[in-house]
Amino acid sequence: MSQTDSTSTGGTDSRVVTAMEEPEIPNEPGNPGGTTNNPDELPGVMCARVYNTVGTLQRSFCATGNLGQTCRGANVTCQDDNTGPGSVAGLRGIWYQKAIDWAKQSGHKQVVLDPGVITITEQTKLLGMNYPVGNGGVGIHVPSGIHLEGSQLYTTAPTVINVGDAVKLEALVLVDDNPNLPAAQQLADVSVSYLTLSGTTQAGYSRAQDCQPRGHTLNSILDLDGNEPTAASLPTNFLTDHRLVTVGVRVQPSSNTTGAPVDLHHLKIAHVGGAISFGFNTVYIKEDPQCQTVPGLKLTLTPKTASACPAGTFEKKMLLSRNAAYCRPQTCNVDGTTPPPPTGCPSPDVFDKDVDGKLPDGSPRPEDTYCVSVAPTTEWGTPSYCAVHPYEFLGNPNARSQVHHNSICDVKVAVNVVGGHTDVFKNVAVRTPTAEENFFGMSTDGHLPYSQSTSYTENFVSGFKLGFLTDGSQYTHADDCTFQRLTGYHPAEIQSFQHVLDLRQHMFDAAQPYFAQTEPLRGFIDHVYVRDNRFYKNELGMTLYRVNWGFVGFNIFDSQGSPAPGNMGVVTSNTLNSWIYGNQLRNFRHAIDISGTPGQQSTLGSCYNGIHTYCSDYGCPVWGSYPNTFSGSGTETPGGPACNVAYNRGYCADTASIPSPAFPTGVDVQCFAY
């Protein structure tokens, strides 16, 4: 471990306070039972038990004051309650974390948590983890070589880890090891299974009771056809403020390509921003610390008057802090901060939702409307862009990591893999249908040469803005000073970070031609395999953006039930050598949409892609034909052909591509009914 053990006196966690559902099994010794639903009256106490590789109990840990008590999950007694001579003080002495740490130090792999509830608090969360952005703390830390398991009686006597709404937290479970070790010694050989993770302690939702464990027993995706899982109606929005950035299980980046896999399975996760995340993207850390991004464009935000926005501008609603100061710094510090006046800008007026977001009567302040212009500039010198540092989980191609049989509800993002050699299969992810931007079910992103060979099969994804995201574009460094140059305002002065993302995207788009010419494959993802999934009630089905060798086959995409009419079924944008075959696409404006900006976002745009066809590997040694089926597709013009497959003008730079990229004058989209 790279972090130093905490010496603070956080105490131990003896709270097992939330009522359990009444079990469907007899009240046997060591199991929760009885008729009260009160854990304090159930036989035994909640323990963490450590086993060796042959399954022999080595030691049992429980909260202070329970030494000698019978553990719930087995007829054994608590051996260590963190009292007496030699006890570990501080946060690392919390009984469940102490069990994991002792197992790691003693060379044992398996740690089993009994049924019960562990609530993470400000006093018991762990700080100082290897996460370079933010320091909100984590609930449980799982290092290499540890296999953490909860109760397999997940419907009647679950092991629950939750956190109160007011507690800031990066992750309920962090899978992490020292990133400074040689690659072969970095994070590997971990599993986390049979836990229930909830981002709230609100009664009725603290154990994710609203999330049915449909993924836990999924044998085949066909079992869900005609019997689709649905999301429960929620009385409140749990995904607000800091909870949007909390992840259920975060797997940190690792360059280990030879170690044993990381497996996450039979987890129930609800009411957090992200359910499962491998690696991460951040635009704030440079690949080259000495590089500085010089944006080649500027955005001007002008308050809208009664008249329409002028031609060449677009309308955007947003909210700035009341005393936000317009200022574009002439220089930026290497660390991304803004120099003070006169060479920079005054300190930002940080947006305060309780002050800036309210009117004098206490009601919410409505968003202001701006007319935004985007114009090229060399005001700060010759435009240039810095690449970001990759934080991918590379994975072992000969021992692939797995994410399977998980049940996920009410999250912003269900499964996100930044990296490669990971299989995601037989998971169920549902939420109340939403039109919120950046709410997507599953995704793979990152960029070559790291992000390659991920697969997603037999997953059920419903109710997100986008069912599946494949995005290799987030590779341009953008610090706060650069954003201030771009817009004239510091990001801290803007109410919604989503608006920061929206405005910053213009700079990312401008950076694409720079990288397309200097590093043509920067931002591409390689070999993404998506087959036999169900994507329902999503306004957008799937995006293949900057992908090389993508395979999308035998999935069902259906927007019916989404909060907005279906837009695109499968988007192929600046993607090469990819195949879309055997899918059912229902109720989209364009069922399959092919676009590209050759020379701008890639050197070729979207070329050499196959519709209706299957290609087995490089050079296509085995060909086959599996037609897609379409229903409910829109048309571009009244009486025109259905846009089952739509090609956008200039999608490909190779004139040999079929169909021809030549478009009639005045036609920007050609639709094919097939």
Secondary structure, DSSP 4 states (H G I P E B T S, - for coil): --SPPP-S---------SPPPPPSS---TTS--SSS--GGGSSSB-EEEEE-TTS-EEEEEE-TT-TTPBBSSSS-B--B-S-STTPPPSGGGSHHHHHHHHHHHHT--EEEEPSEEEEE-TTT-B---S-SS----EEEEE-TT-EEE--S-TTTS-EEEEE-TT---SEEEEE---TTS-GGGSS-SEEEES-EEES---TTTTT-TTS--TTTT---GGGGTTS---PPPPSS----GGGGG-EEEEEPPB--SSSPPEEEES-EEEEEEEEEEESB--TTSBSSTT---B-SEEEEEEE--SSPPPTTEEEEEE-B-TT------S---TTSPPPPTTTS-PPP----TTTTTB-TTSSBPPPEEEEEEEEE--TTSS-B-PBBPPB-B--BTTB-EEEES-EEEEEEEEEEEEBSSEEEES-EEE-S----TT-EEEEEE--TTTSEEEEEES-EEESSSEEEEEE----B---HHHHHHHHSS-GGGBS-HHHHHHHHHHHHHHHHHHHHHH-TTTT-EEEEEEES-EEES-SEEEEEESEEEEEEES-EEE-TTSSS---EEEEEES-BS-EEES-EEES-SEEEEEE--BTTTBSSBS-S-EESEEE-STT-SSEEE---EEES--BSSTT--B-SEEEETT-BS-TTSSS-----TT--EEEE--
